[in-house]
């Protein structure tokens, strides 16, 4: 599988053996939203959309998912 990149950004993955191209989609109508990644898979010979997968985006390094459950620090006046 080959990664299609410019600089540090991956735009898609190409699997020539299977004849598939996988790309990330940012359209809301396809299900993209904050914290949700949408991947479309296309047949490279026909251009036909063969599948769509949605995944929860992993948190960025240095963040903690439990932060929203922690109490805010309060200083007395």
N, C-alpha and C positions, 0 to 999 in steps of 0.2 A: 504494500500500500504506500503510495506517495502522498506526501503532504504538499498542498499548494499554498505557498507563503510569499509574502512580501515583508521584508524585515522580520519583526517578531510576531506578526499577525498571521494566523492560519485562516485561510479563506475556504478551504475544503480539503477533501481527501479523495484520491483517485485510486481505485482498485482495477487495474487493467485486466487482471486474470478473470475477475467476475464481470467486468464491463460495467462497473458502477462508479458514480460520482456522488459524494456526500458533501453537502454544503449547509452552513448555518443560515437560518432565516430570521430576520428581525421583524417580520410583519405580525401585527396584532391579530389579524384575521386568521393567521396560521397557528396562533396560540402563544406567540412570544410575549413575554411580560417580564417585569423585574423579577429575577430569581428563577426564570424558566427559559431553557434553551430548546430551540426547535431545530431539528436536523431533517433535511429532505434528502432522499436518495433518488438519483436519476439513472436511467439506462443510458450509457454513453453512445450506444449505437442508434437508438430511436429518439432519445431526448425525453422519453416518457418518464413521468414521476412514478416511481415504483413503491415509495413508502415515505412516511413521515413519523418521526419519533419526538417525543417531548420528555425532557429531563429537568429535574430540579438542579439549578446551578449551584455548585459547591461554593461555600463561603471563601472569600479572598483570604490569603495568608495574613495572619496577624489579627483576624477578627474572631469573635467568639459568638456563636449563635445564642448562647445563654444570656448575652448582655441585655436582651429585652426583658428578661425575668429578674434582673437585679434591681435592687432599690436604689434610688437616686441618693447621692450624698447630701445631707442637710446640715447646714451650719447654724448654730444658735446665734441669735442677734445680740 
